[in-house]
């Protein structure tokens, strides 16, 4: 049963209180000096924590994810919440997790590089949490993001669709899936034949189980997820994402699905790096499309409880 908005707010406040105690407890690692010129030292503070302190952080992170799922479920029918708010929720969630790992989360939009009116190129959007952050500063970032979450809950509360009194009873909060459908999230580039082979393999595998798999064959979007993709993520029975290419758009789509409490089947081509925000999820590698077909069919047999038609 969904939490009431007041209970949800109280749970967020409780999480902030316990996290504050955690940051205070581990403040001793602030004395660690970050070597000058060292490019990658993301966990220099984290690695100095005692095992039980790391476990405490991980436990808080897991509880945070459950609360984020509740918030994500509640915003779907709020008339006052926009796609920008959903994108912000994704950023706040990643920033909160990074703070609990004593890292600084950073995100940037598309940047046009120019010189005296001449366009030199385009820097694509991205995100990172590779910079270490000492506990006191991590707590500041954490508190700021928690305040943003509470502000979003306030916005939901005054929504004409989902308010404090009808939050639990509103039948629209429960997603109605379309049986026998799957939505594929992946890098889309008509010029890359290998990507088409991957998509055809995924589509054929689902078809063997009587499931129609589709993807959004549109110009690859930027940070804001398009309305069509949102509808597919919310209503498809199955969700699958191929992380090959490490496309920011695919990560945004998976992040949105997770914010709704949806489970996403993840795969990646061998050698593909997994970004930090999905590092905790199972994402098997495949060598080629034949290998992908083998492991995906096995996965679908386990999920659906039936054998493939072919």
C-alpha positions as CSV (number, residue, x, y, z in Angstrom):
1,X,0.0,0.0,0.0
2,X,1.3,3.4,-0.9
3,X,2.5,5.7,1.9
4,X,0.3,8.8,2.6
5,X,2.0,12.0,1.7
6,X,2.5,12.9,5.3
7,X,4.0,9.5,6.1
8,X,6.2,9.9,3.0
9,X,7.3,13.4,4.2
10,X,8.1,12.0,7.7
11,X,10.1,9.1,6.2
12,X,12.2,11.6,4.2
13,X,12.8,13.7,7.4
14,X,13.8,10.6,9.3
15,X,16.2,9.6,6.6
16,X,17.8,13.1,6.7
17,X,18.2,12.8,10.5
18,X,19.9,9.4,10.3
19,X,22.1,10.5,7.4
20,X,23.2,13.5,9.4
21,X,24.4,11.3,12.2
22,X,26.2,9.2,9.6
23,X,28.0,12.2,8.1
24,X,29.0,13.4,11.6
25,X,30.3,10.0,12.6
26,X,32.6,9.7,9.5
27,X,33.9,13.3,9.6
28,X,37.2,12.0,10.8
29,X,38.1,11.0,7.2
30,X,38.2,14.7,6.2
31,X,41.9,14.7,7.3
32,X,42.8,12.5,4.3
33,X,44.7,14.6,1.8
34,X,43.7,14.4,-1.9
35,X,46.9,14.0,-3.9
36,X,47.5,16.9,-6.3
37,X,47.4,15.8,-10.0
38,X,45.7,12.5,-9.3
39,X,43.0,12.2,-11.9
40,X,40.9,9.4,-10.4
41,X,40.6,9.3,-6.6
42,X,36.8,9.0,-6.4
43,X,36.8,6.8,-3.3
44,X,39.6,8.3,-1.4
45,X,37.3,9.2,1.5
46,X,35.0,6.2,1.1
47,X,37.9,3.7,1.3
48,X,38.9,5.2,4.7
49,X,35.6,4.3,6.3
50,X,35.2,1.3,8.5
51,X,33.3,-1.7,7.0
52,X,30.3,-1.1,9.3
53,X,30.2,2.5,8.3
54,X,30.2,1.6,4.6
55,X,27.4,-0.9,5.3
56,X,25.4,1.8,7.1
57,X,25.7,4.0,4.1
58,X,24.6,1.3,1.7
59,X,21.6,0.5,4.0
60,X,20.6,4.2,3.9
61,X,21.0,4.2,0.1
62,X,18.6,1.3,-0.2
63,X,16.1,2.9,2.0
64,X,16.4,6.1,-0.1
65,X,15.7,4.2,-3.3
66,X,12.4,2.8,-1.8
67,X,11.3,6.4,-0.9
68,X,12.2,7.6,-4.4
69,X,10.0,4.9,-5.8
70,X,7.1,6.1,-3.7
71,X,7.7,9.7,-4.8
72,X,8.0,8.6,-8.4
73,X,4.7,6.7,-8.3
74,X,3.0,9.7,-6.8
75,X,4.0,12.3,-9.4
76,X,2.7,10.5,-12.4
77,X,-0.8,12.0,-12.2
78,X,0.0,15.3,-10.6
79,X,-1.2,18.1,-12.8
80,X,1.5,20.5,-11.4
81,X,4.5,18.2,-12.0
82,X,6.3,18.6,-15.3
83,X,8.9,16.6,-17.2
84,X,11.5,19.1,-15.9
85,X,10.5,18.0,-12.3
86,X,10.8,14.4,-13.2
87,X,14.3,15.1,-14.7
88,X,15.2,17.0,-11.5
89,X,14.0,14.0,-9.4
90,X,16.5,11.8,-11.3
91,X,19.3,14.2,-10.7
92,X,18.5,14.6,-7.0
93,X,18.4,10.9,-6.5
94,X,21.8,10.4,-8.1
95,X,23.2,13.3,-6.1
96,X,21.9,11.9,-2.8
97,X,23.5,8.5,-3.6
98,X,26.8,10.1,-4.5
99,X,26.8,12.1,-1.3
100,X,26.3,9.0,0.8
101,X,29.4,7.6,-1.0
102,X,31.3,10.8,-0.3
103,X,31.4,11.9,-3.9
104,X,30.2,15.0,-5.7
105,X,27.6,14.5,-8.4
106,X,27.8,16.8,-11.4
107,X,25.6,17.1,-14.4
108,X,25.8,19.3,-17.5
109,X,23.6,20.1,-20.4
110,X,24.5,20.3,-24.1
111,X,27.1,23.1,-24.6
112,X,27.7,24.9,-27.9
113,X,31.4,25.6,-28.3
114,X,32.1,28.8,-30.2
115,X,34.7,31.5,-30.8
116,X,33.8,35.0,-31.9
117,X,30.5,33.9,-33.4
118,X,31.9,30.7,-35.1
119,X,30.5,27.4,-33.9
120,X,33.4,25.0,-33.2
121,X,31.5,22.0,-32.0
122,X,29.0,20.6,-29.5
123,X,29.7,19.2,-26.1
124,X,27.1,16.5,-25.4
125,X,25.2,16.3,-22.1
126,X,26.6,14.1,-19.4
127,X,27.0,13.3,-15.7
128,X,29.7,12.2,-13.3
129,X,30.5,11.6,-9.7
130,X,34.2,11.0,-10.0
131,X,35.2,13.8,-7.6
132,X,35.6,12.9,-3.9
133,X,33.7,14.9,-1.3
134,X,34.6,15.2,2.4
135,X,31.7,14.4,4.8
136,X,30.9,18.0,5.8
137,X,30.4,19.1,2.2
138,X,28.6,15.8,1.4
139,X,26.1,16.6,4.1
140,X,25.5,20.0,2.7
141,X,24.8,18.5,-0.7
142,X,22.6,15.8,0.8
143,X,20.5,18.3,2.9
144,X,20.0,20.5,-0.2
145,X,18.7,17.6,-2.2
146,X,16.5,16.4,0.6
147,X,15.0,19.9,0.8
148,X,14.3,19.6,-2.9
149,X,12.5,16.3,-2.4
150,X,10.3,17.8,0.3
151,X,9.5,20.7,-1.9
152,X,8.4,18.2,-4.6
153,X,6.2,16.4,-2.1
154,X,4.6,19.8,-1.2
155,X,3.9,20.4,-4.9
156,X,2.2,17.0,-5.2
157,X,0.1,17.7,-2.1
158,X,-1.5,20.8,-3.7
159,X,-2.0,19.1,-7.0
160,X,-5.7,19.0,-8.1
161,X,-5.3,15.3,-9.1
162,X,-3.4,13.7,-6.3
163,X,-3.6,15.3,-2.9
164,X,-3.0,14.4,0.8
165,X,-6.5,13.0,1.2
166,X,-6.8,10.9,-1.9
167,X,-3.3,9.8,-2.5
168,X,-3.8,6.2,-1.2
169,X,-7.2,5.7,-2.7
170,X,-6.6,7.2,-6.2
171,X,-6.9,4.3,-8.6
172,X,-4.9,6.1,-11.3
173,X,-1.7,5.8,-9.2
174,X,-1.6,2.1,-10.1
175,X,-0.1,1.6,-13.5
176,X,-2.2,-0.4,-16.0
177,X,0.2,-2.3,-18.2
178,X,-0.5,-3.5,-21.7
179,X,0.0,-7.3,-21.7
180,X,2.3,-8.8,-24.3
181,X,4.2,-5.6,-24.9
182,X,7.8,-4.7,-24.4
183,X,9.7,-1.4,-24.8
184,X,13.3,-1.4,-26.0
185,X,15.6,1.4,-24.8
186,X,18.8,1.7,-26.8
187,X,21.1,3.8,-28.9
188,X,19.3,4.7,-32.1
189,X,21.4,5.5,-35.2
190,X,20.2,4.3,-38.6
191,X,23.8,4.5,-39.9
192,X,25.0,1.8,-37.5
193,X,24.0,-1.6,-38.9
194,X,25.2,-3.3,-35.7
195,X,22.6,-1.5,-33.7
196,X,19.9,-2.6,-36.1
197,X,21.1,-6.2,-35.6
198,X,20.9,-5.9,-31.8
199,X,17.3,-4.5,-32.0
200,X,16.2,-7.2,-34.5
201,X,17.6,-9.9,-32.1
202,X,15.8,-8.4,-29.1
203,X,12.6,-8.1,-31.1
204,X,12.8,-11.7,-32.4
205,X,13.5,-13.1,-28.9
206,X,10.4,-11.4,-27.4
207,X,8.3,-12.5,-30.4
208,X,9.1,-16.1,-29.6
209,X,7.3,-15.6,-26.3
210,X,4.3,-13.9,-27.9
211,X,5.5,-10.4,-26.9
212,X,5.6,-7.4,-29.3
213,X,8.8,-5.4,-28.7
214,X,9.1,-1.8,-30.0
215,X,11.5,1.1,-29.7
216,X,11.1,4.8,-30.3
217,X,12.3,5.2,-33.8
218,X,12.6,9.0,-33.6
219,X,15.5,11.4,-33.7
220,X,17.5,10.7,-30.6
221,X,16.3,13.1,-27.9
222,X,18.3,15.2,-25.5
223,X,17.8,15.2,-21.7
224,X,14.1,15.6,-21.5
225,X,12.3,12.3,-22.2
226,X,9.7,12.6,-25.0
227,X,6.0,12.0,-24.3
228,X,5.9,8.9,-26.4
229,X,8.8,7.3,-24.6
230,X,7.2,8.1,-21.2
231,X,4.0,6.5,-22.3
232,X,5.8,3.3,-23.4
233,X,7.8,3.1,-20.2
234,X,4.7,3.5,-18.1
235,X,2.5,1.1,-20.0
236,X,4.6,-1.6,-21.5
237,X,4.6,-5.0,-19.6
238,X,8.3,-5.5,-20.1
239,X,11.2,-3.0,-20.3
240,X,14.6,-3.8,-21.7
241,X,17.6,-1.6,-22.2
242,X,20.8,-2.1,-24.1
243,X,23.5,0.2,-22.6
244,X,25.9,-0.3,-25.6
245,X,27.2,3.1,-26.6
246,X,26.7,4.6,-23.1
247,X,24.1,7.1,-24.5
248,X,22.8,9.7,-21.9
249,X,19.3,9.4,-23.3
250,X,19.2,5.7,-22.5
251,X,20.4,6.3,-19.0
252,X,17.7,8.9,-18.5
253,X,15.0,6.5,-19.7
254,X,16.2,3.7,-17.4
255,X,16.4,6.2,-14.5
256,X,12.8,7.3,-15.2
257,X,11.7,3.7,-15.2
258,X,13.4,3.0,-11.9
259,X,11.8,6.1,-10.4
260,X,8.4,4.5,-11.2
261,X,9.5,1.3,-9.5
262,X,9.7,-0.5,-12.8
263,X,12.2,-3.3,-13.3
264,X,14.3,-3.0,-16.5
265,X,16.1,-5.9,-18.1
266,X,19.6,-4.7,-18.8
267,X,22.3,-5.9,-21.2
268,X,25.4,-4.5,-22.8
269,X,27.9,-5.4,-25.4
270,X,31.2,-6.8,-24.1
271,X,33.5,-4.0,-23.1
272,X,30.8,-1.4,-22.5
273,X,31.4,0.6,-19.3
274,X,28.5,0.9,-16.8
275,X,28.0,4.3,-15.3
276,X,27.9,4.7,-11.6
277,X,24.1,5.1,-11.3
278,X,23.5,1.6,-12.7
279,X,26.5,-0.1,-11.3
280,X,24.5,-1.8,-8.6
281,X,22.1,-3.5,-11.1
282,X,22.6,-6.8,-12.9
283,X,23.7,-6.0,-16.5
284,X,25.2,-9.1,-18.3
285,X,27.6,-8.7,-21.2
286,X,27.2,-10.4,-24.6
287,X,29.8,-11.1,-27.2
288,X,27.7,-10.9,-30.3
289,X,24.0,-11.1,-31.3
290,X,24.1,-14.9,-31.1
291,X,25.2,-14.7,-27.5
292,X,22.6,-12.0,-26.8
293,X,19.8,-14.2,-28.2
294,X,20.9,-17.1,-26.0
295,X,21.0,-15.2,-22.7
296,X,17.9,-13.2,-23.4
297,X,15.8,-16.2,-24.2
298,X,17.0,-17.9,-21.0
299,X,16.1,-14.7,-19.1
300,X,12.6,-14.5,-20.7
301,X,12.0,-18.2,-19.9
302,X,12.7,-17.4,-16.2
303,X,10.6,-14.3,-16.2
304,X,7.6,-15.6,-18.1
305,X,7.7,-19.1,-16.8
306,X,7.3,-20.6,-20.3
307,X,9.4,-21.8,-23.2
308,X,10.0,-20.0,-26.4
309,X,7.8,-20.9,-29.4
310,X,10.7,-21.7,-31.6
